Amino acid sequence: MRSTAAALVAVWGASTGLSAQSVGSGQAGPRSFLEREHEILLARSAAPPSVSAGADVYVFTADGYVLAARGGSGAACLVSRSWPDSLEPECFDPEGTRTIMPMEMTRTELLHAGVAPEEAERRIADGIADGTFRLPQRMAVVYMMSEGQRLIADDGTPAGKWRPHLMIYSPWLTNEDAGHSTPPGLMGGMVVDSGLPTANLMVVVPEFVAVSGAEERP
């Protein structure tokens, strides 16, 4: 199981010097905390207002993720942290909230507690196997459209923001299932984790969502 924020594909690496993050990528260690209201705004900026305005919002604290703002639509938003200094705003549709989001929360909390990335991934895989976590039963959408992304490359260097994109989860999906007969690029979408339980079709979209209402700050 890899982080949604870690689904940065090889074609990006070829053009920017960043490589596709692999299972277990990231780094253990204390994560940064943000001022509560700013983190709410940053989390909501992962998706258009049509999604984020009605979503629950979680913020990261010393006790892990806690509900900071209640929505009602079944969607949810948070800021994931694959690396100690990364900020990865994500919004999940209702199915993603029930399935993908608990794994994302657990991963960040384990890494923050000092658990090695490979061990964190093993625990999540065990959780899928024993039913602690479940995979989507239908298409699940994760939005990563925030202009406030602060990503980290595989070698640990700051990478800033990437392209705004959606990740459409469908367990076991392959690039061939999506109609690709040759290795795909970003133009037509491509399957990340092709053929795995965590397979998702990543689709780049035209515009970022701005972090409105607050000046960006650490």
Backbone as CSV, one residue per row, in Angstrom:
resi,resn,N_x,N_y,N_z,CA_x,CA_y,CA_z,C_x,C_y,C_z
1,MET,0.852,-1.195,0.000,0.000,0.000,0.000,0.878,1.232,0.000
2,ARG,0.654,2.127,-0.921,1.436,3.354,-0.932,0.535,4.539,-0.648
3,SER,1.156,5.620,-0.228,0.402,6.840,0.026,-0.147,7.400,-1.268
4,THR,-1.338,7.967,-1.222,-1.855,8.629,-2.415,-0.929,9.748,-2.843
5,ALA,-0.370,10.453,-1.899,0.539,11.541,-2.256,1.820,11.010,-2.857
6,ALA,2.103,9.730,-2.671,3.317,9.142,-3.210,3.120,8.583,-4.605
7,ALA,1.956,8.762,-5.196,1.691,8.236,-6.531,2.182,9.224,-7.583
8,LEU,3.448,9.496,-7.557,4.081,10.397,-8.507,4.826,9.514,-9.495
9,VAL,4.382,9.486,-10.724,4.759,8.434,-11.651,6.079,8.699,-12.342
10,ALA,6.600,7.669,-13.013,7.933,7.741,-13.598,8.056,8.845,-14.637
11,VAL,6.980,9.138,-15.343,7.063,10.190,-16.348,7.371,11.532,-15.711
12,TRP,6.877,11.774,-14.487,7.228,12.987,-13.756,8.717,12.974,-13.444
13,GLY,9.213,11.810,-12.983,10.620,11.705,-12.656,11.507,11.992,-13.853
14,ALA,11.082,11.515,-15.024,11.898,11.720,-16.212,12.006,13.193,-16.573
15,SER,10.969,13.960,-16.279,10.951,15.358,-16.689,11.437,16.308,-15.615
16,THR,11.480,15.867,-14.359,11.827,16.786,-13.278,12.955,16.304,-12.388
17,GLY,13.421,15.069,-12.613,14.447,14.537,-11.739,13.892,13.835,-10.527
18,LEU,12.570,13.737,-10.426,11.951,13.022,-9.321,11.552,11.652,-9.809
19,SER,11.688,10.650,-8.964,11.310,9.298,-9.360,9.981,8.938,-8.734
20,ALA,9.338,7.921,-9.284,8.081,7.455,-8.707,8.352,6.934,-7.312
21,GLN,7.597,7.375,-6.346,7.791,6.903,-4.987,7.310,5.470,-4.889
22,SER,8.054,4.645,-4.181,7.733,3.235,-4.090,7.095,2.928,-2.754
23,VAL,6.589,1.695,-2.646,6.009,1.258,-1.383,7.045,1.426,-0.281
24,GLY,6.637,2.035,0.809,7.549,2.242,1.915,8.347,3.524,1.810
25,SER,8.109,4.319,0.761,8.855,5.567,0.654,8.360,6.553,1.694
26,GLY,9.159,7.588,1.912,8.857,8.518,2.984,9.905,8.382,4.070
27,GLN,9.616,8.890,5.241,10.611,8.871,6.311,9.911,8.944,7.657
28,ALA,10.414,8.170,8.601,9.885,8.236,9.958,10.402,9.480,10.658
29,GLY,9.644,9.945,11.628,10.059,11.091,12.419,8.904,12.032,12.681
30,PRO,9.057,12.932,13.621,7.970,13.849,13.973,7.503,14.683,12.794
31,ARG,6.197,14.783,12.633,5.604,15.600,11.588,5.366,17.020,12.097
32,SER,5.254,17.947,11.155,4.994,19.332,11.531,3.525,19.516,11.872
33,PHE,3.253,20.475,12.744,1.892,20.867,13.080,1.634,22.260,12.517
34,LEU,0.399,22.493,12.108,-0.006,23.792,11.587,-1.031,24.424,12.511
35,GLU,-1.136,25.733,12.425,-2.223,26.413,13.123,-3.540,25.831,12.608
36,ARG,-4.452,25.547,13.543,-5.652,24.768,13.249,-6.469,25.322,12.078
37,GLU,-6.754,26.604,12.087,-7.597,27.172,11.039,-6.894,27.132,9.689
38,HIS,-5.581,27.318,9.699,-4.857,27.233,8.434,-4.875,25.808,7.894
39,GLU,-4.725,24.823,8.775,-4.756,23.443,8.291,-6.125,23.090,7.719
40,ILE,-7.188,23.622,8.311,-8.532,23.387,7.760,-8.623,23.949,6.346
41,LEU,-8.147,25.178,6.158,-8.187,25.792,4.840,-7.312,25.033,3.843
42,LEU,-6.144,24.602,4.284,-5.240,23.858,3.415,-5.860,22.529,3.010
43,ALA,-6.476,21.839,3.964,-7.126,20.570,3.652,-8.248,20.756,2.642
44,ARG,-9.069,21.774,2.842,-10.191,22.018,1.923,-9.709,22.371,0.513
45,SER,-8.508,22.924,0.403,-8.010,23.326,-0.916,-7.623,22.133,-1.781
46,ALA,-7.726,20.919,-1.267,-7.410,19.732,-2.067,-8.445,19.467,-3.141
47,ALA,-9.656,20.013,-2.994,-10.744,19.727,-3.927,-11.525,21.002,-4.212
48,PRO,-12.295,21.018,-5.291,-13.157,22.174,-5.560,-14.170,22.358,-4.441
49,PRO,-14.701,23.574,-4.271,-15.689,23.823,-3.221,-16.907,22.910,-3.288
50,SER,-17.269,22.451,-4.494,-18.417,21.552,-4.609,-18.216,20.276,-3.820
51,VAL,-16.961,19.913,-3.573,-16.631,18.745,-2.748,-16.280,19.167,-1.327
52,SER,-15.367,20.132,-1.205,-14.790,20.433,0.107,-15.741,21.179,1.039
53,ALA,-16.668,21.951,0.488,-17.544,22.748,1.351,-18.417,21.879,2.251
54,GLY,-18.804,20.711,1.781,-19.647,19.825,2.580,-18.905,18.700,3.252
55,ALA,-17.569,18.749,3.217,-16.762,17.649,3.748,-16.424,17.844,5.223
56,ASP,-16.272,16.731,5.943,-15.625,16.777,7.248,-14.159,17.127,7.035
57,VAL,-13.552,17.811,7.995,-12.134,18.147,7.895,-11.425,17.679,9.162
58,TYR,-10.307,16.988,8.959,-9.488,16.501,10.062,-8.165,17.256,10.087
59,VAL,-7.655,17.520,11.274,-6.344,18.152,11.419,-5.436,17.231,12.218
60,PHE,-4.135,17.378,11.972,-3.150,16.527,12.619,-2.684,17.170,13.916
61,THR,-2.707,16.404,15.008,-2.320,16.891,16.332,-1.352,15.898,16.970
62,ALA,-0.879,16.222,18.153,0.006,15.315,18.881,-0.680,13.994,19.198
63,ASP,-1.996,13.974,19.183,-2.760,12.749,19.428,-3.234,12.084,18.141
64,GLY,-2.705,12.523,16.993,-3.134,11.981,15.716,-4.182,12.881,15.075
65,TYR,-4.877,12.349,14.090,-5.898,13.135,13.401,-7.158,13.245,14.242
66,VAL,-7.696,14.457,14.289,-8.942,14.691,15.017,-9.885,15.484,14.122
67,LEU,-11.186,15.268,14.303,-12.188,15.990,13.535,-12.212,17.446,13.975
68,ALA,-12.021,18.354,13.005,-11.972,19.780,13.318,-13.176,20.533,12.796
69,ALA,-13.801,20.033,11.740,-14.978,20.702,11.169,-15.877,19.634,10.567
70,ARG,-17.139,19.678,10.925,-18.075,18.659,10.442,-18.800,19.165,9.198
71,GLY,-18.941,18.282,8.222,-19.627,18.615,6.988,-21.002,17.986,6.929
72,GLY,-21.096,16.815,6.357,-22.390,16.155,6.260,-22.591,15.422,4.952
73,SER,-21.701,15.669,3.984,-21.844,15.033,2.674,-21.286,13.620,2.630
74,GLY,-20.468,13.252,3.617,-19.790,11.965,3.595,-18.376,12.058,3.071
75,ALA,-18.035,13.175,2.415,-16.655,13.404,1.978,-15.825,13.896,3.164
76,ALA,-14.503,13.847,3.025,-13.622,14.309,4.096,-12.311,14.802,3.502
77,CYS,-11.661,15.718,4.201,-10.396,16.303,3.754,-9.401,16.313,4.913
78,LEU,-8.125,16.197,4.568,-7.054,16.282,5.558,-5.763,16.637,4.846
79,VAL,-4.726,16.873,5.639,-3.391,17.104,5.094,-2.517,15.930,5.519
80,SER,-2.163,15.091,4.542,-1.294,13.959,4.813,0.150,14.431,4.876
81,ARG,1.026,13.580,5.435,2.432,13.951,5.621,3.297,12.708,5.452
82,SER,3.709,12.419,4.204,4.553,11.257,3.951,5.963,11.439,4.510
83,TRP,6.405,12.682,4.579,7.723,13.036,5.103,7.530,14.034,6.244
84,PRO,8.521,14.165,7.123,8.365,15.093,8.241,8.018,16.513,7.811
85,ASP,8.533,16.966,6.649,8.300,18.343,6.236,7.325,18.476,5.068
86,SER,6.699,17.381,4.650,5.774,17.486,3.515,4.369,17.835,3.993
87,LEU,3.608,18.467,3.104,2.204,18.783,3.346,1.439,18.360,2.087
88,GLU,0.509,17.431,2.226,-0.148,16.791,1.091,-1.668,16.851,1.272
89,PRO,-2.284,17.970,0.925,-3.737,18.076,1.102,-4.476,17.080,0.218
90,GLU,-5.466,16.401,0.813,-6.261,15.406,0.102,-7.716,15.509,0.536
91,CYS,-8.617,15.354,-0.413,-10.033,15.191,-0.102,-10.496,13.851,-0.671
92,PHE,-11.370,13.203,0.057,-11.844,11.869,-0.287,-13.351,11.902,-0.482
93,ASP,-13.837,11.236,-1.537,-15.282,11.091,-1.676,-15.781,10.147,-0.582
94,PRO,-17.102,9.936,-0.434,-17.578,9.114,0.684,-16.982,7.698,0.725
95,GLU,-16.827,7.058,-0.420,-16.227,5.721,-0.408,-14.755,5.786,-0.055
96,GLY,-14.050,6.793,-0.557,-12.652,6.978,-0.177,-12.491,7.293,1.296
97,THR,-13.442,8.041,1.850,-13.417,8.348,3.286,-13.528,7.079,4.115
98,ARG,-14.344,6.144,3.661,-14.537,4.896,4.415,-13.378,3.924,4.258
99,THR,-12.616,4.037,3.180,-11.646,3.002,2.852,-10.207,3.504,2.780
100,ILE,-9.931,4.446,1.900,-8.554,4.905,1.691,-8.084,5.810,2.831
101,MET,-8.949,6.698,3.298,-8.544,7.681,4.296,-8.048,7.065,5.605
102,PRO,-8.700,6.042,6.161,-8.159,5.476,7.408,-6.735,4.946,7.259
103,MET,-6.402,4.426,6.084,-5.032,3.965,5.855,-4.070,5.139,5.785
104,GLU,-4.504,6.230,5.143,-3.670,7.425,5.078,-3.405,7.999,6.474
105,MET,-4.444,8.077,7.272,-4.284,8.574,8.635,-3.314,7.698,9.429
106,THR,-3.510,6.399,9.332,-2.678,5.467,10.088,-1.222,5.566,9.669
107,ARG,-0.982,5.683,8.369,0.390,5.788,7.885,1.083,7.015,8.481
108,THR,0.438,8.162,8.406,1.054,9.377,8.945,1.291,9.252,10.445
109,GLU,0.331,8.706,11.170,0.472,8.565,12.620,1.604,7.609,12.980
110,LEU,1.750,6.508,12.226,2.839,5.567,12.494,4.198,6.199,12.199
111,LEU,4.317,6.872,11.065,5.594,7.510,10.730,5.939,8.588,11.749
112,HIS,4.937,9.355,12.176,5.156,10.389,13.193,5.671,9.781,14.487
113,ALA,5.226,8.569,14.800,5.648,7.886,16.030,7.013,7.219,15.899
114,GLY,7.625,7.302,14.711,8.962,6.746,14.529,8.998,5.371,13.904
115,VAL,7.851,4.858,13.478,7.817,3.552,12.827,8.419,3.672,11.427
116,ALA,9.304,2.756,11.058,9.946,2.800,9.748,8.911,2.660,8.640
117,PRO,9.134,3.308,7.501,8.152,3.243,6.416,7.778,1.823,6.006
118,GLU,8.757,0.941,5.899,8.463,-0.425,5.480,7.580,-1.139,6.498
119,GLU,7.823,-0.883,7.773,7.004,-1.495,8.823,5.598,-0.899,8.816
120,ALA,5.507,0.404,8.574,4.184,1.028,8.491,3.374,0.407,7.367
121,GLU,4.008,0.193,6.213,3.307,-0.421,5.087,2.903,-1.857,5.416
122,ARG,3.769,-2.585,6.137,3.432,-3.966,6.505,2.221,-3.992,7.421
123,ARG,2.171,-3.071,8.374,1.029,-3.036,9.290,-0.264,-2.705,8.553
124,ILE,-0.186,-1.811,7.582,-1.384,-1.481,6.813,-1.815,-2.676,5.974
125,ALA,-0.842,-3.364,5.343,-1.171,-4.560,4.567,-1.807,-5.619,5.461
126,ASP,-1.266,-5.792,6.673,-1.864,-6.742,7.615,-3.287,-6.311,7.971
127,GLY,-3.490,-5.004,8.097,-4.822,-4.502,8.419,-5.825,-4.758,7.310
128,ILE,-5.369,-4.686,6.056,-6.244,-5.043,4.942,-6.598,-6.523,5.025
129,ALA,-5.593,-7.350,5.319,-5.804,-8.799,5.368,-6.742,-9.212,6.495
130,ASP,-6.648,-8.533,7.658,-7.470,-8.965,8.796,-8.786,-8.199,8.914
131,GLY,-9.032,-7.289,7.978,-10.305,-6.590,7.979,-10.318,-5.279,8.743
132,THR,-9.185,-4.905,9.356,-9.126,-3.604,10.032,-9.377,-2.486,9.023
133,PHE,-8.790,-2.623,7.860,-9.030,-1.709,6.750,-9.740,-2.483,5.644
134,ARG,-10.514,-1.765,4.855,-11.138,-2.433,3.715,-10.887,-1.643,2.445
135,LEU,-10.900,-2.358,1.339,-10.697,-1.749,0.041,-12.022,-1.236,-0.505
136,PRO,-11.964,-0.285,-1.423,-13.212,0.245,-1.986,-14.072,-0.843,-2.616
137,GLN,-15.373,-0.735,-2.405,-16.334,-1.646,-3.018,-16.877,-1.081,-4.327
138,ARG,-16.592,0.162,-4.572,-16.926,0.823,-5.833,-15.822,1.832,-6.097
139,MET,-15.907,2.531,-7.218,-14.944,3.587,-7.503,-14.847,4.547,-6.315
140,ALA,-13.622,4.894,-5.938,-13.397,5.859,-4.865,-12.462,6.939,-5.389
141,VAL,-12.804,8.194,-5.131,-12.046,9.319,-5.687,-11.304,10.058,-4.588
142,VAL,-10.015,10.299,-4.825,-9.203,11.143,-3.957,-8.750,12.345,-4.776
143,TYR,-8.978,13.540,-4.243,-8.627,14.784,-4.916,-7.317,15.314,-4.337
144,MET,-6.378,15.660,-5.232,-5.129,16.316,-4.823,-4.898,17.505,-5.756
145,MET,-5.643,18.563,-5.519,-5.645,19.714,-6.409,-5.137,20.987,-5.731
146,SER,-4.551,20.880,-4.550,-4.192,22.060,-3.785,-2.944,22.751,-4.306
147,GLU,-3.044,24.070,-4.435,-1.879,24.885,-4.766,-0.896,24.918,-3.601
148,GLY,-1.358,24.491,-2.427,-0.512,24.511,-1.237,0.250,23.227,-0.987
149,GLN,0.288,22.331,-1.958,1.098,21.116,-1.802,2.546,21.468,-1.476
150,ARG,3.140,20.705,-0.575,4.570,20.829,-0.304,5.123,19.414,-0.280
151,LEU,5.577,18.956,-1.442,5.964,17.565,-1.620,7.465,17.393,-1.451
152,ILE,7.868,16.140,-1.222,9.275,15.789,-1.036,9.634,14.702,-2.035
153,ALA,10.781,14.848,-2.702,11.254,13.848,-3.649,11.775,12.621,-2.912
154,ASP,11.969,11.531,-3.665,12.435,10.285,-3.051,13.772,10.434,-2.337
155,ASP,14.606,11.373,-2.810,15.910,11.549,-2.162,15.838,12.482,-0.965
156,GLY,14.610,12.928,-0.621,14.424,13.761,0.555,14.526,15.250,0.315
157,THR,14.713,15.667,-0.938,14.813,17.095,-1.227,13.431,17.682,-1.506
158,PRO,13.207,18.954,-1.168,11.908,19.585,-1.410,11.568,19.603,-2.898
159,ALA,10.314,19.308,-3.202,9.871,19.262,-4.593,8.764,20.266,-4.879
160,GLY,8.296,20.978,-3.869,7.241,21.953,-4.088,5.919,21.297,-4.451
161,LYS,5.211,21.900,-5.390,3.927,21.341,-5.792,4.064,20.655,-7.142
162,TRP,3.227,19.652,-7.344,3.158,18.982,-8.642,1.902,19.437,-9.334
163,ARG,1.400,18.640,-10.282,0.203,18.993,-11.026,-1.054,18.617,-10.243
164,PRO,-2.114,19.397,-10.367,-3.370,19.002,-9.715,-3.907,17.743,-10.377
165,HIS,-4.398,16.800,-9.572,-4.844,15.536,-10.142,-5.879,14.855,-9.259
166,LEU,-6.574,13.913,-9.859,-7.502,13.029,-9.168,-6.924,11.624,-9.181
167,MET,-7.229,10.849,-8.162,-6.847,9.447,-8.107,-8.123,8.637,-7.909
168,ILE,-8.453,7.848,-8.917,-9.703,7.100,-8.927,-9.377,5.635,-8.611
169,TYR,-9.675,5.238,-7.381,-9.306,3.913,-6.898,-10.278,2.847,-7.392
170,SER,-9.706,1.758,-7.898,-10.473,0.584,-8.324,-9.561,-0.621,-8.143
171,PRO,-9.714,-1.371,-7.032,-8.790,-2.474,-6.751,-8.606,-3.406,-7.942
172,TRP,-7.333,-3.759,-8.187,-6.911,-4.716,-9.202,-6.941,-4.140,-10.622
173,LEU,-7.336,-2.893,-10.798,-7.356,-2.281,-12.122,-5.955,-2.306,-12.727
174,THR,-5.867,-2.520,-14.033,-4.594,-2.469,-14.744,-4.660,-1.416,-15.840
175,ASN,-3.506,-1.049,-16.359,-3.479,-0.130,-17.482,-4.169,-0.726,-18.701
176,GLU,-4.067,-2.048,-18.828,-4.756,-2.714,-19.927,-6.268,-2.609,-19.764
177,ASP,-6.742,-2.735,-18.531,-8.171,-2.563,-18.272,-8.640,-1.173,-18.693
178,ALA,-7.768,-0.184,-18.526,-8.113,1.194,-18.870,-7.937,1.485,-20.350
179,GLY,-7.581,0.457,-21.129,-7.497,0.603,-22.578,-6.117,0.874,-23.124
180,HIS,-5.085,0.914,-22.261,-3.734,1.188,-22.738,-3.094,-0.094,-23.267
181,SER,-2.598,-0.048,-24.507,-1.897,-1.190,-25.081,-0.389,-0.990,-25.085
182,THR,0.057,0.236,-24.804,1.469,0.556,-24.655,1.630,1.348,-23.366
183,PRO,2.848,1.492,-22.845,3.031,2.229,-21.588,2.415,3.617,-21.673
184,PRO,1.537,3.960,-20.733,0.807,5.232,-20.821,1.613,6.403,-20.288
185,GLY,1.195,7.589,-20.690,1.702,8.832,-20.130,0.573,9.527,-19.414
186,LEU,0.818,10.766,-19.025,-0.179,11.490,-18.255,-1.334,12.018,-19.097
187,MET,-1.141,12.117,-20.417,-2.157,12.738,-21.253,-3.509,12.049,-21.122
188,GLY,-3.503,10.717,-21.071,-4.760,9.984,-21.018,-5.046,9.337,-19.687
189,GLY,-4.304,9.694,-18.672,-4.462,9.042,-17.376,-3.698,7.737,-17.367
190,MET,-3.238,7.321,-16.232,-2.499,6.069,-16.112,-2.783,5.435,-14.771
191,VAL,-2.657,4.115,-14.733,-2.970,3.386,-13.514,-1.720,3.287,-12.646
192,VAL,-1.812,3.771,-11.435,-0.762,3.639,-10.433,-1.053,2.381,-9.621
193,ASP,-0.017,1.622,-9.287,-0.183,0.329,-8.597,-1.014,-0.623,-9.453
194,SER,-0.729,-0.631,-10.755,-1.484,-1.449,-11.703,-1.537,-2.906,-11.255
195,GLY,-2.759,-3.447,-11.186,-2.958,-4.848,-10.834,-2.920,-5.167,-9.355
196,LEU,-2.754,-4.144,-8.502,-2.676,-4.353,-7.061,-3.990,-3.957,-6.380
197,PRO,-4.180,-4.344,-5.130,-5.404,-3.936,-4.418,-5.564,-2.423,-4.348
198,THR,-4.431,-1.697,-4.385,-4.461,-0.239,-4.251,-4.420,0.475,-5.599
199,ALA,-4.748,-0.234,-6.685,-4.689,0.370,-8.012,-5.596,1.588,-8.109
200,ASN,-5.095,2.634,-8.777,-5.901,3.826,-8.991,-5.511,4.489,-10.299
201,LEU,-6.521,5.019,-10.974,-6.307,5.752,-12.216,-6.035,7.208,-11.873
202,MET,-4.839,7.687,-12.182,-4.472,9.058,-11.882,-4.727,9.927,-13.111
203,VAL,-5.489,10.983,-12.923,-5.878,11.874,-14.018,-5.493,13.299,-13.650
204,VAL,-4.616,13.902,-14.440,-4.226,15.296,-14.223,-5.359,16.208,-14.683
205,VAL,-5.650,17.234,-13.888,-6.706,18.188,-14.223,-6.087,19.568,-14.443
206,PRO,-6.807,20.493,-15.079,-6.179,21.741,-15.543,-5.742,22.723,-14.474
207,GLU,-6.488,22.843,-13.371,-6.249,23.972,-12.479,-6.064,23.538,-11.034
208,PHE,-5.174,24.263,-10.336,-5.052,24.115,-8.894,-6.218,24.808,-8.196
209,VAL,-6.477,24.390,-6.972,-7.376,25.111,-6.076,-6.500,25.938,-5.135
210,ALA,-6.765,27.216,-5.044,-5.986,28.094,-4.182,-6.316,27.873,-2.714
211,VAL,-5.348,28.123,-1.860,-5.560,28.087,-0.410,-6.089,29.460,-0.025
212,SER,-7.382,29.636,-0.084,-7.959,30.959,0.118,-8.273,31.206,1.581
213,GLY,-8.239,32.487,1.960,-8.684,32.880,3.293,-7.605,32.917,4.335
214,ALA,-6.407,32.489,3.962,-5.301,32.534,4.931,-3.986,32.580,4.171
215,GLU,-3.063,33.332,4.700,-1.715,33.390,4.120,-0.997,32.118,4.491
216,GLU,-0.324,31.490,3.505,0.392,30.245,3.782,1.500,30.504,4.800
217,ARG,1.616,29.618,5.756,2.652,29.752,6.769,2.971,28.360,7.311
218,PRO,4.123,28.172,7.907,4.503,26.848,8.418,3.694,26.465,9.630
